[in-house]
Amino acid sequence: MARLAMRVKEIKRSKLAAKYAVKRADLKKKCIDTTISDEEREAARTAIQKLPRNSAPSRQRNRCKLTGRARGYVGDFGLCRNEFRRLASYGQIPGVTKASW
């Protein structure tokens, strides 16, 4: 089970990413746009660098909803592989059955 601090940090990162998403997208668009002057593009790059580091969506990590484990994440269910296997074998995930042939 992941430490509580790690899970809280991920929640904080997701809130920051949502808060700055529009501003970050506008600044990125200005950085790429070749029709504006070089000074404006450089100012946009500087403004992106001044945003909080944790507001970047690439800093987020997928974590298990039950345990907070970061490795072995099954995205369709939001669980790590261990919890997915445990719940599936108990029949607690609808539509998932153990394979047999």
Steps between C-alpha positions, in 0.01 A plus 500: 500500500638838401563760763220745560733787413552360149126470439439854629780631277333345194169665588678834536667456160172421328334809649790722391497353149128570468543855635775596255389293198349787301785740572761235414324414172486866394868553578598182313302617199690831507835319523427301185340781297747630242287799398577694818834661579792318657484720810138402565581133451792529742274675752249215471776245563612693807142517626460122465819450700365721778187290544510253790691186409226270628244665272642309203278201416803285421595502870187306596521129564219245472432343838275223628177637648512255792865472597674789325747265329660660193634191325288249310211739444202363304352814347155368407423427864722748686660223705843347532549146374494349849168653601351434157587131526368475855169669425453313172555163665237585762262605222473860622577659162197472268567332167844368592548126535806284532597345169455128455529295180 
